[in-house]
Amino acid sequence: MDSRISDRHLPGRAPLHETAAEGVKIVVVGGFGVGKTTLVGAVSEIRPLSTEEVMTQAGAGVDDNSGAAGKTTTTVAFDFGRITLDEELVLYLFGAPGQERFWFLWDKLFAGTLGAVVLVDTRRISDSWYAIDRLEHHGTPFVVACNNFPGSTVDLTAVRDALSLSEDVPLIDCDARDRQSAKRVLLALVNRLYALTSARETTP
Amino acid sequence: MIRRKLDNEGPDRLYTLTRGRSRADHHQLDLVTLIVSRAEPTRGMQSEHVRILQLCRSPTAVVEISADLALPVSVVKVLLSDMLDAGQLSARNPSATRIGTSLPDADFLRKVLVGLENL
Protein backbone atom coordinates (compact mmCIF):
# COMPACT_ATOMS: atom_id res chain seq x y z
CA MET A 1 0.00 0.00 0.00
CA ASP A 2 1.28 3.39 -0.91
CA SER A 3 1.57 5.46 2.23
CA ARG A 4 2.74 8.58 0.46
CA ILE A 5 0.51 11.53 1.22
CA SER A 6 -1.13 13.30 -1.70
CA ASP A 7 0.71 16.26 -3.22
CA ARG A 8 -2.51 17.71 -4.59
CA HIS A 9 -2.07 21.09 -2.91
CA LEU A 10 1.33 21.88 -4.36
CA PRO A 11 1.48 25.22 -6.20
CA GLY A 12 2.00 25.26 -9.94
CA ARG A 13 4.96 27.62 -10.01
CA ALA A 14 8.52 26.59 -10.75
CA PRO A 15 10.51 25.62 -7.65
CA LEU A 16 13.78 27.29 -6.72
CA HIS A 17 17.02 25.53 -7.50
CA GLU A 18 18.42 23.27 -4.75
CA THR A 19 21.44 25.56 -4.41
CA ALA A 20 19.33 28.64 -3.57
CA ALA A 21 20.93 29.87 -0.38
CA GLU A 22 19.96 33.44 0.28
CA GLY A 23 16.89 35.59 -0.16
CA VAL A 24 17.21 39.32 -0.83
CA LYS A 25 14.45 41.92 -0.46
CA ILE A 26 13.52 45.00 -2.46
CA VAL A 27 10.28 46.83 -1.69
CA VAL A 28 8.13 48.80 -4.13
CA VAL A 29 6.09 51.35 -2.21
CA GLY A 30 3.25 53.37 -3.63
CA GLY A 31 -0.34 54.46 -3.27
CA PHE A 32 -3.38 52.45 -4.26
CA GLY A 33 -3.60 51.83 -8.00
CA VAL A 34 -0.19 53.27 -8.88
CA GLY A 35 0.97 50.02 -10.48
CA LYS A 36 3.05 48.25 -7.82
CA THR A 37 1.74 44.79 -8.65
CA THR A 38 2.10 45.53 -12.36
CA LEU A 39 5.76 46.43 -11.91
CA VAL A 40 6.42 43.37 -9.73
CA GLY A 41 4.68 41.14 -12.27
CA ALA A 42 6.64 42.62 -15.18
CA VAL A 43 9.96 41.29 -13.86
CA SER A 44 8.91 38.37 -11.67
CA GLU A 45 9.54 34.77 -12.74
CA ILE A 46 6.33 33.75 -10.93
CA ARG A 47 2.85 35.18 -11.04
CA PRO A 48 2.73 37.65 -8.15
CA LEU A 49 1.48 36.10 -4.93
CA SER A 50 -0.23 37.90 -2.10
CA THR A 51 -0.28 37.39 1.61
CA GLU A 52 -0.70 39.39 4.76
CA GLU A 53 0.70 40.11 8.17
CA VAL A 54 -1.30 40.71 11.30
CA MET A 55 -0.18 42.95 14.09
CA THR A 56 -1.69 43.21 17.52
CA GLN A 57 -1.70 46.88 18.42
CA ALA A 58 0.49 48.10 21.20
CA GLY A 59 -1.56 48.53 24.32
CA ALA A 60 -3.24 45.15 24.15
CA GLY A 61 -2.34 43.22 27.28
CA VAL A 62 0.33 40.66 26.54
CA ASP A 63 -0.67 38.55 29.53
CA ASP A 64 -4.37 38.85 28.85
CA ASN A 65 -5.59 35.26 28.51
CA SER A 66 -9.21 36.12 27.99
CA GLY A 67 -9.00 35.46 24.27
CA ALA A 68 -9.20 37.73 21.29
CA ALA A 69 -11.88 40.00 22.73
CA GLY A 70 -10.71 43.53 23.29
CA LYS A 71 -7.55 43.22 21.22
CA THR A 72 -7.06 45.50 18.26
CA THR A 73 -5.40 43.88 15.31
CA THR A 74 -4.17 45.49 12.13
CA THR A 75 -3.88 43.51 8.95
CA VAL A 76 -1.62 44.60 6.11
CA ALA A 77 -1.80 42.82 2.77
CA PHE A 78 1.08 42.90 0.33
CA ASP A 79 2.14 41.05 -2.78
CA PHE A 80 5.43 39.83 -4.08
CA GLY A 81 7.30 38.28 -6.97
CA ARG A 82 10.57 36.44 -7.32
CA ILE A 83 13.70 36.77 -9.46
CA THR A 84 16.43 34.12 -9.38
CA LEU A 85 19.66 36.16 -9.62
CA ASP A 86 22.16 33.31 -9.71
CA GLU A 87 22.63 29.80 -8.30
CA GLU A 88 22.51 31.10 -4.74
CA LEU A 89 20.78 34.48 -4.67
CA VAL A 90 17.03 34.95 -4.98
CA LEU A 91 15.50 38.41 -5.08
CA TYR A 92 12.03 38.86 -3.64
CA LEU A 93 10.29 42.00 -4.86
CA PHE A 94 7.50 43.21 -2.59
CA GLY A 95 4.69 45.55 -3.52
CA ALA A 96 3.60 47.35 -0.38
CA PRO A 97 0.94 49.94 0.31
CA GLY A 98 2.23 53.29 1.48
CA GLN A 99 -0.57 54.07 3.88
CA GLU A 100 0.11 54.98 7.45
CA ARG A 101 -0.65 51.68 9.20
CA PHE A 102 1.77 49.87 6.92
CA TRP A 103 4.76 51.64 8.44
CA PHE A 104 4.08 50.11 11.84
CA LEU A 105 5.01 46.81 10.23
CA TRP A 106 8.01 48.03 8.23
CA ASP A 107 10.64 46.85 10.71
CA LYS A 108 8.90 43.55 11.28
CA LEU A 109 8.61 42.76 7.57
CA PHE A 110 11.35 44.67 5.83
CA ALA A 111 14.31 44.92 8.19
CA GLY A 112 17.41 44.23 6.15
CA THR A 113 15.80 45.16 2.86
CA LEU A 114 18.32 46.24 0.20
CA GLY A 115 16.34 49.30 -0.74
CA ALA A 116 13.04 50.63 -1.99
CA VAL A 117 11.42 51.96 -5.13
CA VAL A 118 8.82 54.69 -4.58
CA LEU A 119 6.38 54.36 -7.45
CA VAL A 120 4.70 57.68 -8.19
CA ASP A 121 1.52 58.54 -10.06
CA THR A 122 2.25 62.06 -11.32
CA ARG A 123 -1.46 62.89 -11.12
CA ARG A 124 -1.35 62.22 -7.38
CA ILE A 125 2.13 63.23 -6.35
CA SER A 126 1.16 64.07 -2.80
CA ASP A 127 0.37 60.36 -2.21
CA SER A 128 4.14 59.78 -2.19
CA TRP A 129 5.19 62.40 0.34
CA TYR A 130 4.53 60.21 3.32
CA ALA A 131 6.35 57.17 1.90
CA ILE A 132 9.45 59.23 1.12
CA ASP A 133 9.41 60.73 4.59
CA ARG A 134 9.15 57.29 6.20
CA LEU A 135 11.94 55.77 4.07
CA GLU A 136 14.22 58.65 5.03
CA HIS A 137 13.23 58.09 8.66
CA HIS A 138 14.10 54.38 8.43
CA GLY A 139 17.37 55.11 6.61
CA THR A 140 16.34 52.91 3.69
CA PRO A 141 18.02 53.86 0.38
CA PHE A 142 15.50 54.46 -2.39
CA VAL A 143 14.89 55.66 -5.92
CA VAL A 144 11.74 57.30 -7.24
CA ALA A 145 10.06 56.04 -10.40
CA CYS A 146 7.17 57.80 -12.14
CA ASN A 147 4.80 55.37 -13.75
CA ASN A 148 3.85 56.77 -17.15
CA PHE A 149 0.16 56.28 -17.53
CA PRO A 150 -1.13 56.53 -21.09
CA GLY A 151 -1.70 60.16 -22.00
CA SER A 152 0.37 61.57 -19.18
CA THR A 153 3.51 63.57 -19.79
CA VAL A 154 6.19 63.68 -17.15
CA ASP A 155 8.32 66.69 -16.36
CA LEU A 156 10.84 65.09 -14.02
CA THR A 157 12.17 68.45 -12.84
CA ALA A 158 8.70 69.47 -11.74
CA VAL A 159 8.22 66.11 -10.01
CA ARG A 160 11.53 66.50 -8.19
CA ASP A 161 10.44 69.93 -7.00
CA ALA A 162 7.01 68.70 -5.96
CA LEU A 163 8.56 65.88 -3.93
CA SER A 164 11.30 68.14 -2.49
CA LEU A 165 13.66 65.39 -3.56
CA SER A 166 17.37 66.01 -3.09
CA GLU A 167 19.52 65.93 -6.22
CA ASP A 168 21.30 62.71 -5.28
CA VAL A 169 18.13 60.59 -5.18
CA PRO A 170 17.64 59.04 -8.63
CA LEU A 171 14.34 59.96 -10.30
CA ILE A 172 13.34 58.11 -13.44
CA ASP A 173 10.24 57.51 -15.46
CA CYS A 174 9.04 54.05 -16.38
CA ASP A 175 6.27 51.97 -17.84
CA ALA A 176 5.44 49.52 -15.07
CA ARG A 177 3.94 47.09 -17.58
CA ASP A 178 7.17 46.77 -19.54
CA ARG A 179 9.76 44.23 -18.43
CA GLN A 180 12.78 46.18 -19.68
CA SER A 181 11.48 49.38 -18.14
CA ALA A 182 10.84 47.70 -14.79
CA LYS A 183 14.29 46.15 -14.97
CA ARG A 184 15.81 49.61 -15.48
CA VAL A 185 14.09 50.80 -12.31
CA LEU A 186 15.62 47.96 -10.28
CA LEU A 187 19.04 48.58 -11.83
CA ALA A 188 18.77 52.26 -10.92
CA LEU A 189 18.18 51.27 -7.31
CA VAL A 190 21.04 48.78 -7.12
CA ASN A 191 23.39 51.22 -8.87
CA ARG A 192 22.37 53.81 -6.29
CA LEU A 193 23.22 51.33 -3.49
CA TYR A 194 26.51 50.58 -5.18
CA ALA A 195 27.36 54.29 -5.30
CA LEU A 196 26.49 54.68 -1.61
CA THR A 197 28.61 51.66 -0.68
CA SER A 198 31.56 52.88 -2.77
CA ALA A 199 31.33 56.32 -1.18
CA ARG A 200 31.35 54.75 2.26
CA GLU A 201 34.30 52.45 1.48
CA THR A 202 36.45 55.35 0.22
CA THR A 203 35.61 57.54 3.19
CA PRO A 204 38.34 57.26 5.82
CA MET B 1 -9.68 36.18 -1.45
CA ILE B 2 -7.07 35.50 1.17
CA ARG B 3 -8.61 38.23 3.32
CA ARG B 4 -12.03 36.65 3.18
CA LYS B 5 -10.68 33.26 4.13
CA LEU B 6 -8.98 34.67 7.21
CA ASP B 7 -11.97 36.76 8.16
CA ASN B 8 -14.19 33.72 8.04
CA GLU B 9 -11.84 31.69 10.14
CA GLY B 10 -11.34 34.37 12.74
CA PRO B 11 -8.55 34.59 15.24
CA ASP B 12 -9.63 31.50 17.19
CA ARG B 13 -8.50 29.14 14.46
CA LEU B 14 -5.15 30.92 14.14
CA TYR B 15 -4.77 30.67 17.89
CA THR B 16 -5.48 26.94 17.78
CA LEU B 17 -3.10 26.35 14.89
CA THR B 18 -0.20 27.70 16.86
CA ARG B 19 -1.42 26.27 20.18
CA GLY B 20 -1.76 29.71 21.62
CA ARG B 21 1.70 31.03 21.00
CA SER B 22 2.27 34.24 19.12
CA ARG B 23 6.05 34.56 19.09
CA ALA B 24 8.73 32.61 17.30
CA ASP B 25 11.85 34.64 17.83
CA HIS B 26 14.70 32.26 18.42
CA HIS B 27 15.11 31.16 14.81
CA GLN B 28 15.11 34.78 13.60
CA LEU B 29 13.07 33.84 10.58
CA ASP B 30 12.89 36.52 7.91
CA LEU B 31 10.30 36.89 5.14
CA VAL B 32 12.94 35.60 2.72
CA THR B 33 14.52 32.90 4.89
CA LEU B 34 14.59 29.81 2.67
CA ILE B 35 13.10 26.69 4.24
CA VAL B 36 14.01 23.16 3.18
CA SER B 37 12.34 19.90 4.26
CA ARG B 38 14.40 17.31 6.08
CA ALA B 39 11.58 14.81 6.48
CA GLU B 40 8.60 13.34 4.65
CA PRO B 41 5.05 13.90 5.88
CA THR B 42 3.57 11.08 7.92
CA ARG B 43 -0.01 10.12 8.62
CA GLY B 44 -1.59 11.87 11.57
CA MET B 45 0.50 15.00 11.11
CA GLN B 46 -1.22 18.39 11.38
CA SER B 47 -2.32 19.26 7.82
CA GLU B 48 -0.35 22.54 7.77
CA HIS B 49 2.81 20.61 8.65
CA VAL B 50 2.15 18.21 5.78
CA ARG B 51 1.72 21.12 3.37
CA ILE B 52 4.93 22.75 4.55
CA LEU B 53 6.97 19.55 4.17
CA GLN B 54 5.63 19.08 0.66
CA LEU B 55 6.23 22.69 -0.38
CA CYS B 56 9.74 22.78 0.99
CA ARG B 57 11.12 19.80 -0.88
CA SER B 58 12.70 22.63 -2.87
CA PRO B 59 13.89 25.73 -1.00
CA THR B 60 10.87 27.95 -0.35
CA ALA B 61 10.81 31.38 1.28
CA VAL B 62 8.80 31.97 4.44
CA VAL B 63 6.64 34.49 2.57
CA GLU B 64 5.85 31.98 -0.18
CA ILE B 65 4.74 29.45 2.44
CA SER B 66 2.54 32.16 3.98
CA ALA B 67 0.92 32.85 0.59
CA ASP B 68 0.42 29.17 -0.20
CA LEU B 69 -1.11 28.35 3.18
CA ALA B 70 -3.16 31.58 3.20
CA LEU B 71 -1.96 32.25 6.73
CA PRO B 72 -0.40 35.46 8.12
CA VAL B 73 3.39 35.54 8.12
CA SER B 74 3.62 35.54 11.92
CA VAL B 75 1.45 32.41 12.22
CA VAL B 76 3.58 30.62 9.63
CA LYS B 77 6.72 31.56 11.56
CA VAL B 78 5.35 29.85 14.67
CA LEU B 79 4.58 26.67 12.70
CA LEU B 80 8.03 26.73 11.10
CA SER B 81 9.78 27.25 14.41
CA ASP B 82 8.15 24.13 15.85
CA MET B 83 9.19 22.11 12.83
CA LEU B 84 12.73 23.49 12.93
CA ASP B 85 12.94 22.55 16.59
CA ALA B 86 11.77 19.04 15.70
CA GLY B 87 14.45 18.74 13.00
CA GLN B 88 11.87 18.38 10.23
CA LEU B 89 13.13 21.47 8.41
CA SER B 90 16.29 23.44 7.91
CA ALA B 91 16.50 27.20 7.38
CA ARG B 92 18.82 29.24 5.18
CA ASN B 93 18.83 32.73 6.64
CA PRO B 94 19.93 35.95 4.93
CA SER B 95 23.51 36.87 5.81
CA ALA B 96 23.82 38.57 9.17
CA THR B 97 25.60 41.52 7.55
CA ARG B 98 22.47 42.40 5.65
CA ILE B 99 20.22 42.46 8.68
CA GLY B 100 19.76 45.98 10.01
CA THR B 101 20.37 49.22 8.26
CA SER B 102 24.00 48.93 7.18
CA LEU B 103 24.71 48.86 3.45
CA PRO B 104 25.70 45.55 1.87
CA ASP B 105 29.25 45.15 0.58
CA ALA B 106 30.21 45.94 -3.00
CA ASP B 107 30.86 42.31 -3.99
CA PHE B 108 27.35 41.34 -2.99
CA LEU B 109 25.84 44.26 -4.92
CA ARG B 110 27.84 43.32 -8.00
CA LYS B 111 26.22 39.88 -7.91
CA VAL B 112 22.78 41.47 -7.68
CA LEU B 113 23.58 43.79 -10.60
CA VAL B 114 24.79 40.91 -12.77
CA GLY B 115 21.67 38.90 -11.94
CA LEU B 116 19.39 41.80 -12.88
CA GLU B 117 21.33 42.57 -16.08
CA ASN B 118 20.73 38.98 -17.16
CA LEU B 119 16.96 39.30 -16.83
Interface residues (C-beta under 8 A of the other chain):
Chain A: S3 R4 I5 D7 H9 L10 P11 P15 L16 H17 E18 A20 A21 E22 G23 V24 K25 V43 L49 S50 T51 E52 E53 V54 T56 G67 A68 T73 T75 A77 F80 R82 I83 T84 L85 D86 L89 V90 L91 Y92 F94 L109 F110 A111 G112 L114 H138 G139 T140 P141 R179 K183 L186 L187 V190 N191 L193 Y194 L196 T197 S198 R200 E201
Chain B: I2 R3 L6 G10 P11 D12 L14 Y15 S22 D30 L31 V32 T33 L34 E40 P41 T42 R43 V50 R51 Q54 L55 R57 S58 P59 T60 A61 V63 E64 S66 A67 D68 A70 P72 V73 S74 V75 R92 P94 S95 R98 I99 G100 T101 L103 P104 D105 A106 L109 R110 K111 V112 L113 V114 G115 L116 E117 L119
